Structure formats: structure tokens, C-alpha cells
């Protein structure tokens, strides 16, 4: 008696997300960077719990104390002194450096992420419209892109913030977002130019799909890889931009701390109080490096040509 052979089902292939995660796990630098980013985000979100003191607290008699200092001191309004440790030292106003750096992470990360979202919204929209429709619209949008790109980004951000009487958090991330979209628009446009010539776009048109549906459901999903990588890399650049504006006095204003503002306060004290500049500077370097390494890891994971 012959029995029919059992059908052998093919093993399900790995999905795109599993493939991305598997490739990311092979990149140790990207994994370390992701851990650093996760820790920074946790510190920023839980600053009220992680910071040993409030960012505006001043401790009488503890001005310009070096890292590791422990002494009896009291806040204004307190009657009795208490022993307090200052892990990273204090500034000229007797405020704890560690607490101000933890709260400053909120500003740097928030500005970096929100400014990147503004840049992505503008760059993706302009790149999609320019690459898909072409013609006179493409020419006008690309000349606008070239004009904005011709201005130095820092000077343009300074000009935008200077328009307002008092710079604020909203002004800073809006200004950085307005000057950082040009590179995104160019990359998205080039990606759209190659995608719109594929057969499935012609099939969608033949089935009666409108321009909006084709852009949202067929063109944009095939551009997400470069967009995600550019967005990750842009966060680091916007964090540097915020630090530069705050250093010039055009960022978040006192008493709320920012890493760039702390660097500005350290001017004139590089020799007698080195910790005022070293720790905020290291925080900026570590954060920007983490986002850049993670962006490089994403780029390698999304590009099959980099896989052996």
C-alpha cells in the first residue's frame, strides 16, 4: 500500500523587522549606542527622581566646590545645616552640577528629537512632491532647497531666534527644525525618483489609485529606510545646534539648565573650576556620538549590500 508523501511546508522566512534586529545585534557599537540613548532618555524622563537635588537649589557656602565634595550646607530658607555630597561639584551659584546635567538632558534630547521631527516633516513632504510630480514644481522646490542650503545653518538658526524678544524652548527647536530639512529633502527626492518608475507604481495607477494614495501607500513606505537613518543622525546634529545656541545665550534661558548654557557659564573658570566645562562637554560628546553610531548601525542594517 503506497501512501502519498506528506507535503513539506517551507519554513517561514524572517520578516523585515526580524532581519533588521538580527543585523543590529551583530553591530556591537550600535548596541552600546542604543543602551546609552536608552539611559539618557530614562534620566531625562525621570529627572525628578534621579537628580539628587532640584536644578535651581543653591547651597550656601558650597560655591565652586570640586567633584566629590561633601560638607555641611543649607538651602535658603532652611534653619539647620545638613551634610550633602556633590558628586560632580557645584557651580558659581552653589548649584549641584550633577542635578543640572540630568535636568539638562531633558532640554538636549527634547530639542534634538522635536527639531528632527520638524525637519523630517518638511524634508519628506518637499522631497515626495518634488520627486513624484517633477516639472516646474520640482524646479521650484529644489531651488528653494538650494537657497536654504546655501545659508550656514547655525547663522540661519541664530537669525531666526534673534527675531523673538526672548528665546525659549519652542523657539529653539522650531529654528533648528527650519534649517535642517534640506539634506532630507534631497535624499527623499532621489529615492522617489527611483521608486516611481517601478512596475507596481504603474499597476497602482492602472487600477485607478490617485496621487495621494500612491504617495502614502506605495512610494513613502519604500523611502522609510533612508528617512529613519537620516532622522537618527539629525538628532545628534540638532543637539549640537541647541548647545551652540545656548552657548551664545539664544537657547533655553536661566534658571532652567541646558548643557550648552552650562558651557557658557564655565567661561572664565577653565583653570580654577575645570569641572564646570568638562562634564557638560563630555555629555554632549557622548550623546551625539551615541546617536551617530546608532544611525550608522541602522544604515548598515537596512542596506543589504553591507552584509557579507
Rosetta silent file (secondary structure, phi, psi, omega in degrees, C-alpha in Angstrom):
SEQUENCE: XXXXXXXXXXXXXXXXXXXXXXXXXXXXXXXXXXXXXXXXXXXXXXXXXXXXXXXXXXXXXXXXXXXXXXXXXXXXXXXXXXXXXXXXXXXXXXXXXXXXXXXXXXXXXXXXXXXXXXXXXXXXXXXXXXXXXXXXXXXXXXXXXXXXXXXXXXXXXXXXXXXXXXXXXXXXXXXXXXXXXXXXXXXXXXXXXXXXXXXXXXXXXXXXXXXXXXXXXXXXXXXXXXXXXXXXXXXXXXXXXXXXXXXXXXXXXXXXXXXXXXXXXXXXXXXXXXXXXXXXXXXXXXXXXXXXXXXXXXXXXXXXXXXX
SCORE:     score description
SCORE:     0.000 S_00000001
   1 L     0.000  119.638 -179.029    0.000    0.000    0.000 S_00000001
   2 L   -92.827  130.603  177.747    1.532    3.215   -1.147 S_00000001
   3 L  -105.436  142.004  179.946    0.928    6.299    0.895 S_00000001
   4 L   -68.264  137.783  179.908    1.188    9.762   -0.585 S_00000001
   5 L   -64.914  140.073  179.711    4.190   11.654    0.673 S_00000001
   6 L   -67.200  138.431  178.297    3.369   14.322    3.226 S_00000001
   7 L   -68.896  133.585  179.559    3.606   17.837    1.908 S_00000001
   8 L   -98.306  118.044 -179.754    6.564   19.677    3.306 S_00000001
   9 L   -81.662  135.046  178.819    5.747   23.268    4.216 S_00000001
  10 L   -67.510  144.325  177.791    8.506   25.733    3.570 S_00000001
  11 L   -64.563  133.883  179.804    9.982   27.372    6.618 S_00000001
  12 L   -63.347  133.253  179.547    8.616   30.837    7.042 S_00000001
  13 L   -73.673  154.902  179.225   11.151   33.438    6.077 S_00000001
  14 L   -67.684  136.384  178.202   12.289   36.055    8.532 S_00000001
  15 L   -72.221  169.451 -178.113   10.305   39.258    8.371 S_00000001
  16 H   -63.423  -35.306 -179.740   11.952   42.602    7.681 S_00000001
  17 H   -69.958  -39.866  177.962   11.876   43.642   11.353 S_00000001
  18 H   -65.363  -38.641  177.832   13.480   40.377   12.492 S_00000001
  19 H   -63.909  -41.308  178.727   16.132   40.747    9.832 S_00000001
  20 H   -62.954  -45.260 -179.690   16.804   44.317   10.969 S_00000001
  21 H   -65.050  -38.329  179.497   17.098   43.279   14.617 S_00000001
  22 H   -64.205  -41.602  179.013   19.377   40.362   13.745 S_00000001
  23 H   -69.256  -36.191  178.595   21.718   42.630   11.813 S_00000001
  24 H   -65.574  -36.795 -179.352   21.682   45.234   14.571 S_00000001
  25 H   -63.900  -24.303  178.287   22.648   42.610   17.143 S_00000001
  26 H   -77.688  -17.164 -177.551   25.807   41.931   15.162 S_00000001
  27 L   -97.807   98.251 -176.063   26.852   45.579   15.437 S_00000001
  28 H   -66.120  -36.261  179.978   28.218   45.981   18.952 S_00000001
  29 H   -62.786  -41.597  178.805   28.859   49.698   18.564 S_00000001
  30 H   -66.607  -37.308  178.745   25.218   50.293   17.609 S_00000001
  31 H   -66.636  -43.217  176.780   24.013   48.207   20.565 S_00000001
  32 H   -61.964  -42.200  178.620   26.204   50.139   23.018 S_00000001
  33 H   -62.382  -39.732  178.632   24.962   53.392   21.494 S_00000001
  34 H   -63.977  -39.330  177.039   21.360   52.219   21.868 S_00000001
  35 H   -63.420  -43.781  178.438   21.961   51.437   25.548 S_00000001
  36 H   -60.958  -43.460  179.062   23.460   54.913   26.077 S_00000001
  37 H   -63.215  -42.699  179.659   20.467   56.523   24.348 S_00000001
  38 H   -62.746  -40.762  178.474   18.037   54.480   26.456 S_00000001
  39 H   -64.705  -42.990  179.420   19.822   55.518   29.667 S_00000001
  40 H   -62.912  -42.205  178.794   19.777   59.190   28.647 S_00000001
  41 H   -64.064  -41.143  178.353   16.069   59.039   27.821 S_00000001
  42 H   -63.238  -42.179  178.010   15.359   57.350   31.174 S_00000001
  43 H   -63.845  -41.142 -179.206   17.349   60.040   33.017 S_00000001
  44 H   -65.921  -43.525 -178.914   15.559   62.817   31.140 S_00000001
  45 H   -69.671  -35.230 -178.340   12.097   61.393   31.787 S_00000001
  46 L  -107.651   35.446 -177.563   12.831   60.636   35.450 S_00000001
  47 H   -58.710  -36.574 -179.116   14.963   63.676   36.251 S_00000001
  48 H   -65.082  -25.111 -179.918   12.875   64.482   39.322 S_00000001
  49 H   -94.964  -36.144 -175.532   13.689   61.017   40.744 S_00000001
  50 H   -83.178  -32.289 -177.884   17.277   60.558   39.578 S_00000001
  51 L   -71.630  131.491 -179.992   18.623   64.052   40.334 S_00000001
  52 L   -67.295  -25.090 -179.872   19.844   64.365   43.936 S_00000001
  53 L  -140.178  167.275  172.819   18.652   67.979   44.127 S_00000001
  54 L   -72.146  150.764 -174.119   16.421   70.363   42.223 S_00000001
  55 L   -65.900  -23.594 -177.646   18.201   72.181   39.396 S_00000001
  56 L   -98.049   -0.943 -177.817   17.623   75.616   40.978 S_00000001
  57 L   -66.412  132.402  176.251   18.671   74.704   44.544 S_00000001
  58 L  -115.150  135.840 -175.569   21.512   76.846   45.896 S_00000001
  59 E  -115.357  111.329 -175.207   23.610   75.690   48.838 S_00000001
  60 E   -62.920  133.060  179.611   25.173   78.466   50.894 S_00000001
  61 L    84.847    2.456 -177.932   28.889   78.098   51.416 S_00000001
  62 L  -116.893   33.602  179.840   29.256   75.475   48.661 S_00000001
  63 L   -74.942  136.192  172.784   30.219   77.699   45.747 S_00000001
  64 L    55.931   44.794  178.675   32.671   76.278   43.213 S_00000001
  65 L   -88.169  138.531 -178.446   33.261   73.021   45.053 S_00000001
  66 L   -72.169  167.919  179.531   35.202   70.310   43.152 S_00000001
  67 L   -60.217  143.872  179.066   33.770   66.866   42.386 S_00000001
  68 L    85.181    5.604 -179.011   33.408   64.523   45.343 S_00000001
  69 E   -73.875  139.051  171.203   32.954   67.285   47.901 S_00000001
  70 E  -132.032  128.235 -179.466   30.858   66.587   50.998 S_00000001
  71 E  -157.853  166.470  175.886   30.144   69.339   53.502 S_00000001
  72 E   -79.387  126.954 -179.743   27.577   70.858   55.817 S_00000001
  73 E  -156.420  168.409  179.745   25.427   73.352   53.969 S_00000001
  74 E  -144.665  152.422  175.246   21.870   74.608   53.780 S_00000001
  75 E   -81.033  159.428  171.933   19.476   75.969   51.209 S_00000001
  76 L   -58.473  129.437 -178.514   17.972   79.476   51.527 S_00000001
  77 L    99.663  -18.238  176.894   15.086   79.205   53.967 S_00000001
  78 L   -84.430  142.208 -177.519   16.473   76.205   55.852 S_00000001
  79 L   -90.630  -31.890 -176.697   17.351   76.745   59.511 S_00000001
  80 L  -114.855  146.772  177.214   19.703   73.814   60.018 S_00000001
  81 L   -81.272  152.668  177.453   22.664   72.654   58.010 S_00000001
  82 E  -135.839  151.557  178.930   22.828   69.165   56.562 S_00000001
  83 E   -79.976  123.581 -177.837   25.673   67.088   55.157 S_00000001
  84 E  -131.271  142.890  178.242   25.403   66.900   51.386 S_00000001
  85 E  -104.419  138.602  177.951   27.607   65.287   48.750 S_00000001
  86 E  -118.794   97.245 -171.525   28.255   66.911   45.377 S_00000001
  87 L   -61.732  -43.398 -178.849   29.412   64.126   43.067 S_00000001
  88 L  -107.677   13.140  177.820   30.307   66.390   40.141 S_00000001
  89 L    87.625 -172.266 -179.593   30.879   69.550   42.154 S_00000001
  90 E  -130.138  165.307 -179.588   28.993   72.853   42.186 S_00000001
  91 L  -100.505 -169.628 -175.838   28.939   75.985   40.037 S_00000001
  92 L   -66.303  -21.208  178.164   29.462   79.669   40.854 S_00000001
  93 L   -99.770   17.244  177.249   25.917   79.884   42.223 S_00000001
  94 L    60.349   38.984  175.972   26.411   76.851   44.503 S_00000001
  95 L  -106.415  143.358 -175.628   24.137   74.627   42.412 S_00000001
  96 E   -68.904  123.789 -177.544   24.765   70.904   42.052 S_00000001
  97 H   -66.336  -43.170 -178.336   26.326   70.099   38.661 S_00000001
  98 H   -60.253  -43.896 -179.911   25.026   66.525   38.523 S_00000001
  99 H   -64.284  -42.103 -179.238   21.429   67.624   39.110 S_00000001
 100 H   -68.743  -32.074  177.166   21.659   70.343   36.487 S_00000001
 101 H   -69.730  -38.833  178.863   23.154   67.932   33.953 S_00000001
 102 H   -65.150  -44.728  176.417   20.335   65.422   34.481 S_00000001
 103 H   -68.169  -32.063  177.765   17.713   68.125   34.008 S_00000001
 104 H   -66.422  -24.782  176.117   19.719   69.491   31.078 S_00000001
 105 H   -62.062  -31.295  176.935   19.352   66.126   29.345 S_00000001
 106 H   -60.178  -45.024 -177.949   15.645   66.928   29.034 S_00000001
 107 H   -65.972  -49.997 -175.644   16.416   70.045   27.020 S_00000001
 108 H   -62.030  -47.925 -178.662   19.040   68.467   24.766 S_00000001
 109 H   -69.102  -41.358 -179.241   17.053   65.331   23.952 S_00000001
 110 H   -63.992  -46.228  178.916   13.716   67.146   23.603 S_00000001
 111 H   -64.755  -43.639 -179.659   15.144   69.792   21.291 S_00000001
 112 H   -60.656  -44.157 -177.488   17.081   67.209   19.291 S_00000001
 113 H   -74.181  -45.564 -177.512   14.065   64.947   18.773 S_00000001
 114 H   -67.603  -40.730  177.198   11.439   67.661   18.206 S_00000001
 115 H   -63.701  -36.677  177.147   13.648   69.642   15.827 S_00000001
 116 H   -65.043  -39.144  177.589   14.313   66.427   13.913 S_00000001
 117 H   -62.935  -40.080  176.896   10.564   65.791   13.610 S_00000001
 118 H   -63.770  -44.929  179.496   10.078   69.286   12.174 S_00000001
 119 H   -63.501  -41.175  178.895   12.926   68.733    9.714 S_00000001
 120 H   -64.306  -42.177 -179.902   11.570   65.330    8.722 S_00000001
 121 H   -60.277  -46.505 -179.568    8.072   66.702    8.157 S_00000001
 122 H   -69.845  -47.872 -176.206    9.362   69.476    5.880 S_00000001
 123 H   -65.049  -42.579 -179.908   12.050   67.423    4.124 S_00000001
 124 H   -66.810  -43.127 -179.989    9.862   64.383    3.470 S_00000001
 125 H   -61.754  -48.922 -178.343    6.961   66.488    2.188 S_00000001
 126 H   -67.407  -40.527  179.010    9.117   68.555   -0.152 S_00000001
 127 H   -64.622  -40.840  178.697   11.114   65.527   -1.314 S_00000001
 128 H   -63.798  -49.617 -178.070    7.962   63.499   -2.057 S_00000001
 129 H   -64.067  -42.637 -177.276    6.250   66.279   -4.001 S_00000001
 130 H   -66.794  -46.642 -177.416    9.382   67.259   -5.888 S_00000001
 131 H   -72.696  -33.809 -174.820   10.402   63.749   -6.898 S_00000001
 132 H   -79.354  -47.025 -175.165    6.929   62.441   -7.712 S_00000001
 133 H   -86.149  -33.839  178.399    5.432   65.301   -9.737 S_00000001
 134 L    64.087 -157.146  175.863    8.633   66.708  -11.268 S_00000001
 135 H    62.424 -142.966 -176.256    8.407   69.502  -13.817 S_00000001
 136 H   -66.278  -31.627  178.584    8.027   73.100  -12.660 S_00000001
 137 H   -66.239  -40.755  177.129    7.129   72.029   -9.104 S_00000001
 138 H   -62.406  -44.061 -179.262   10.369   70.066   -8.857 S_00000001
 139 H   -62.915  -44.571 -178.761   12.355   73.040  -10.155 S_00000001
 140 H   -65.670  -45.716 -177.301   10.757   75.497   -7.707 S_00000001
 141 H   -68.066  -37.364  179.132   11.109   73.246   -4.657 S_00000001
 142 H   -71.730  -32.832  175.205   14.712   72.332   -5.434 S_00000001
 143 H   -68.832  -35.341  173.958   15.670   75.979   -5.945 S_00000001
 144 H   -63.395  -42.975  177.995   14.097   76.719   -2.555 S_00000001
 145 H   -61.509  -44.057  179.480   16.087   73.841   -1.078 S_00000001
 146 H   -64.139  -37.339 -179.584   19.317   75.117   -2.634 S_00000001
 147 H   -65.222  -46.305  178.845   18.655   78.623   -1.313 S_00000001
 148 H   -66.478  -38.435 -179.079   18.137   77.457    2.270 S_00000001
 149 H   -66.292  -26.171 -178.258   21.103   75.075    1.995 S_00000001
 150 H   -69.475  -24.948  178.901   23.351   77.952    0.886 S_00000001
 151 L   -81.163  138.201  172.070   22.979   79.667    4.276 S_00000001
 152 L   -59.657  129.544 -172.116   25.168   78.410    7.153 S_00000001
 153 H   -61.740  -39.788 -178.577   22.741   76.505    9.371 S_00000001
 154 H   -66.447  -43.827 -179.863   23.984   77.970   12.655 S_00000001
 155 H   -65.248  -37.977  178.512   23.801   81.554   11.386 S_00000001
 156 H   -67.265  -39.434  176.634   20.320   80.971    9.986 S_00000001
 157 H   -65.333  -39.117  176.761   19.177   79.481   13.297 S_00000001
 158 H   -62.589  -41.956  179.388   20.672   82.466   15.133 S_00000001
 159 H   -63.701  -39.345 -179.757   18.811   84.842   12.801 S_00000001
 160 H   -67.336  -44.918 -179.456   15.513   83.037   13.407 S_00000001
 161 H   -68.792  -29.796 -179.222   15.901   83.036   17.201 S_00000001
 162 H   -69.864  -19.106  178.121   17.012   86.687   17.200 S_00000001
 163 L   -64.367  -32.112 -177.395   13.652   87.687   15.730 S_00000001
 164 L   -87.538  143.792 -177.848   11.988   86.818   19.050 S_00000001
 165 L   -63.565  -41.781 -177.731   12.416   89.089   22.057 S_00000001
 166 L  -131.965  108.475  178.825   13.054   86.209   24.466 S_00000001
 167 L   -59.837  147.098 -179.893   14.296   82.861   23.130 S_00000001
 168 L  -141.885  178.545  179.252   12.513   79.844   24.563 S_00000001
 169 H   -58.361  -45.444 -178.866   12.395   76.083   24.210 S_00000001
 170 H   -63.525  -41.285 -179.198    9.777   76.290   21.443 S_00000001
 171 H   -63.976  -40.366 -176.290   11.749   78.894   19.510 S_00000001
 172 H   -64.742  -52.119 -176.564   14.958   76.831   19.650 S_00000001
 173 H   -70.814  -29.411  176.852   13.586   73.558   18.298 S_00000001
 174 H   -67.945  -41.439  179.931   11.458   75.379   15.706 S_00000001
 175 H   -65.471  -44.079  179.144   14.503   77.322   14.455 S_00000001
 176 H   -66.307  -36.407  178.070   16.676   74.199   14.263 S_00000001
 177 H   -65.830  -34.141 -178.476   13.903   72.302   12.508 S_00000001
 178 H   -73.096  -20.323 -177.287   13.553   75.011    9.867 S_00000001
 179 H  -104.588   -2.699 -173.397   17.232   74.884    8.906 S_00000001
 180 L  -110.923   15.091 -173.912   17.799   71.118    8.939 S_00000001
 181 L   -96.659  -10.669 -170.613   15.415   69.780    6.294 S_00000001
 182 H   -65.562  -44.903  179.220   17.367   70.418    3.093 S_00000001
 183 H   -64.611  -36.365  178.153   19.507   67.276    3.141 S_00000001
 184 H   -64.312  -42.744 -179.294   16.461   65.150    3.968 S_00000001
 185 H   -61.625  -40.847 -179.243   14.521   66.631    1.043 S_00000001
 186 H   -66.346  -43.472 -179.731   17.317   65.819   -1.413 S_00000001
 187 H   -65.675  -43.793 -179.755   17.678   62.212   -0.253 S_00000001
 188 H   -64.393  -40.765  178.626   13.911   61.608   -0.300 S_00000001
 189 H   -60.162  -46.151  179.922   13.616   63.147   -3.775 S_00000001
 190 H   -63.802  -36.224  178.424   16.336   60.879   -5.176 S_00000001
 191 H   -67.990  -40.033 -179.527   14.661   57.864   -3.589 S_00000001
 192 H   -66.540  -37.871  179.945   11.259   58.820   -5.023 S_00000001
 193 H   -60.088  -34.283  178.663   12.736   59.273   -8.498 S_00000001
 194 H   -83.306  -31.639 -177.016   13.861   55.649   -8.494 S_00000001
 195 H   -75.062  -38.692 -172.509   10.740   54.231   -6.824 S_00000001
 196 L   -69.056  -12.376  178.641    8.132   55.906   -9.037 S_00000001
 197 L   -91.131   -2.653 -177.451    9.451   54.147  -12.152 S_00000001
 198 L   -74.468  161.419 -173.160    8.845   50.651  -10.744 S_00000001
 199 H   -65.427  -36.903 -175.590    6.161   48.379  -12.141 S_00000001
 200 H   -69.551  -22.387  174.099    3.914   48.315   -9.078 S_00000001
 201 H   -70.557  -42.804  176.013    3.503   52.111   -9.252 S_00000001
 202 H   -62.789  -37.185  177.820    2.293   51.772  -12.851 S_00000001
 203 H   -65.772  -39.210  178.376   -0.029   48.979  -11.718 S_00000001
 204 H   -64.339  -39.756  176.809   -1.461   51.170   -8.977 S_00000001
 205 H   -64.935  -40.568 -179.390   -2.151   53.922  -11.499 S_00000001
 206 H   -64.270  -29.704  178.771   -3.814   51.422  -13.837 S_00000001
 207 L   -82.776    0.189  175.333   -6.114   50.332  -11.020 S_00000001
 208 L    93.998   12.263  178.985   -7.241   53.928  -10.558 S_00000001
 209 L   -68.764  138.267  178.816   -5.269   54.910   -7.471 S_00000001
 210 L   -79.921  173.570 -178.794   -4.917   58.657   -7.031 S_00000001
 211 H   -61.824  -42.881 -178.277   -1.697   60.564   -6.468 S_00000001
 212 H   -61.888  -43.419  179.627   -2.266   60.859   -2.731 S_00000001
 213 H   -66.591  -39.792  179.000   -2.835   57.133   -2.276 S_00000001
 214 H   -64.600  -42.292 -179.467    0.190   56.239   -4.381 S_00000001
 215 H   -64.982  -44.052 -173.949    2.406   58.616   -2.400 S_00000001
 216 H   -78.855  -37.910 -171.302    1.218   57.461    1.031 S_00000001
 217 H  -103.172  -14.745 -176.627    0.777   53.738    0.467 S_00000001
 218 H  -122.998  -42.613 -176.798    3.307   52.872   -2.244 S_00000001
 219 H   -83.836  -51.954 -175.808    6.060   55.484   -2.517 S_00000001
 220 H   -58.995  -45.135  179.410    6.555   56.625    1.095 S_00000001
 221 H   -57.989  -29.912  179.776    6.889   53.112    2.641 S_00000001
 222 H   -83.001   -0.562  175.821    9.751   52.366    0.246 S_00000001
 223 H  -109.225    1.938 -173.368   11.564   55.510    1.411 S_00000001
 224 H   -66.887  -33.246 -179.374   11.323   54.795    5.145 S_00000001
 225 H   -57.375  -58.995  177.164   14.770   53.217    5.410 S_00000001
 226 H   -61.005  -33.304 -179.738   16.767   56.324    4.434 S_00000001
 227 H   -65.143  -43.379  179.811   14.309   58.541    6.334 S_00000001
 228 H   -63.972  -43.383  179.619   14.829   56.630    9.593 S_00000001
 229 H   -63.805  -46.979  179.272   18.605   56.726    9.224 S_00000001
 230 H   -61.869  -39.548  178.950   18.627   60.450    8.397 S_00000001
 231 H   -63.100  -42.348  179.396   16.321   61.171   11.321 S_00000001
 232 H   -63.593  -43.650  179.366   18.589   59.327   13.754 S_00000001
 233 H   -68.884  -30.791 -179.202   21.668   61.135   12.502 S_00000001
 234 H   -69.943  -27.567  179.628   19.870   64.502   12.581 S_00000001
 235 H   -59.726  -45.847  178.578   19.144   64.195   16.298 S_00000001
 236 H   -60.604  -42.674  178.325   22.849   64.427   17.104 S_00000001
 237 H   -63.780  -38.011  179.102   23.273   67.452   14.861 S_00000001
 238 H   -71.353  -31.803  174.965   20.317   69.223   16.467 S_00000001
 239 H   -64.601  -41.059  175.099   21.694   68.518   19.950 S_00000001
 240 H   -64.317  -39.837  178.532   24.919   70.231   18.859 S_00000001
 241 H   -63.077  -41.500  177.455   22.885   73.084   17.389 S_00000001
 242 H   -63.349  -41.435  178.720   20.979   73.575   20.660 S_00000001
 243 H   -62.435  -40.201  178.640   24.240   73.572   22.595 S_00000001
 244 H   -65.164  -43.511  178.571   25.641   76.214   20.244 S_00000001
 245 H   -65.219  -41.419  178.754   22.587   78.454   20.556 S_00000001
 246 H   -66.098  -36.527  177.644   22.554   78.094   24.344 S_00000001
 247 H   -62.422  -34.169  178.638   26.282   78.889   24.457 S_00000001
 248 L   -83.498   -0.899 -179.291   25.517   82.124   22.588 S_00000001
 249 L    84.956   12.763 -177.950   22.696   82.960   25.002 S_00000001
 250 L  -108.901    9.591 -179.930   19.961   82.256   22.437 S_00000001
 251 L   -99.697 -147.561  178.389   18.801   78.924   23.820 S_00000001
 252 L   -64.742  132.978 -172.710   16.843   77.945   26.906 S_00000001
 253 L   -91.212  157.345  175.831   17.149   80.708   29.469 S_00000001
 254 L   -59.909  152.416    7.390   18.087   80.569   33.134 S_00000001
 255 L   -87.887   -1.703 -177.472   17.326   79.218   35.635 S_00000001
 256 L   -70.524  134.637 -173.902   16.477   76.076   33.611 S_00000001
 257 L   -86.062  150.859  167.248   19.707   74.286   32.709 S_00000001
 258 L  -143.279  153.668 -176.310   20.993   73.153   29.346 S_00000001
 259 H   -62.559  -39.270  177.525   24.369   71.656   28.538 S_00000001
 260 H   -65.934  -39.478  177.038   25.251   74.495   26.187 S_00000001
 261 H   -65.033  -35.356  177.467   24.240   77.065   28.796 S_00000001
 262 H   -67.111  -35.673  174.665   26.409   75.317   31.381 S_00000001
 263 H   -65.045  -38.212  177.911   29.362   75.573   28.988 S_00000001
 264 H   -65.062  -38.726  178.945   28.664   79.292   28.616 S_00000001
 265 H   -67.665  -22.156 -178.156   28.620   79.698   32.411 S_00000001
 266 L   -80.034   -7.730  179.853   32.013   77.966   32.586 S_00000001
 267 L   -60.777  134.269 -178.662   33.729   80.727   30.609 S_00000001
 268 L    87.640   -4.039 -179.016   36.443   82.343   32.671 S_00000001
 269 L  -125.824   23.305 -176.274   36.683   79.374   35.039 S_00000001
 270 L   -66.233  -29.125 -177.432   38.515   76.852   32.853 S_00000001
 271 L   -90.433  -46.818 -174.580   41.583   76.825   35.115 S_00000001
 272 L   -85.785  -16.575  179.595   40.169   77.191   38.618 S_00000001
 273 L  -144.336   70.283 -174.776   36.968   75.128   38.032 S_00000001
 274 L   -61.585  -28.805 -175.375   37.622   72.691   35.196 S_00000001
 275 H   -67.566  -20.248 -179.778   34.595   70.547   36.073 S_00000001
 276 H   -65.102  -32.160 -179.065   32.182   73.280   35.004 S_00000001
 277 H  -101.390  -31.973 -172.920   33.096   72.732   31.344 S_00000001
 278 H   -66.745  -49.057 -173.789   34.372   69.140   31.270 S_00000001
 279 H   -69.447  -44.754  173.703   31.242   67.309   32.398 S_00000001
 280 H   -63.416  -36.799  178.138   28.696   69.131   30.187 S_00000001
 281 H   -64.380  -42.156  177.308   31.122   68.858   27.273 S_00000001
 282 H   -64.373  -36.238  178.497   31.526   65.120   27.791 S_00000001
 283 H   -63.761  -42.002  178.704   27.736   64.728   27.984 S_00000001
 284 H   -64.745  -45.585 -179.451   27.310   66.469   24.629 S_00000001
 285 H   -61.538  -46.353 -177.535   30.073   64.393   23.007 S_00000001
 286 H   -64.396  -40.604 -178.118   28.714   61.098   24.375 S_00000001
 287 H   -68.542  -47.299  179.999   25.132   61.860   23.325 S_00000001
 288 H   -64.112  -41.222  178.669   25.976   62.986   19.799 S_00000001
 289 H   -63.492  -39.351  179.746   28.360   60.047   19.347 S_00000001
 290 H   -63.804  -44.796  179.739   25.693   57.599   20.534 S_00000001
 291 H   -67.321  -37.045  179.334   23.107   58.870   18.049 S_00000001
 292 H   -68.622  -41.416  178.387   25.641   58.884   15.210 S_00000001
 293 H   -65.791  -39.185  178.243   26.812   55.334   15.958 S_00000001
 294 H   -67.949  -38.157  176.081   23.239   54.116   16.184 S_00000001
 295 H   -63.429  -40.491  176.303   22.419   55.860   12.912 S_00000001
 296 H   -63.554  -39.857  177.877   25.412   54.198   11.244 S_00000001
 297 H   -64.668  -40.350  176.145   24.260   50.842   12.590 S_00000001
 298 H   -63.025  -42.074  179.180   20.763   51.376   11.226 S_00000001
 299 H   -61.022  -44.780  178.897   22.166   52.327    7.841 S_00000001
 300 H   -65.937  -37.107 -178.963   24.269   49.166    7.701 S_00000001
 301 H   -70.990  -30.956 -178.709   21.358   47.010    8.864 S_00000001
 302 H   -86.364  -13.365 -177.965   18.969   48.439    6.281 S_00000001
 303 L  -102.888  106.637 -178.621   21.440   48.176    3.388 S_00000001
 304 H   -65.096  -17.884 -179.838   21.745   44.548    2.221 S_00000001
 305 H   -70.661  -19.180  178.843   24.881   45.409    0.259 S_00000001
 306 H   -84.783   -6.945 -178.846   26.811   45.808    3.510 S_00000001
 307 L   -91.066  132.761  179.581   26.024   42.224    4.548 S_00000001
 308 L   -82.659    0.000    0.000   28.514   39.576    3.626 S_00000001
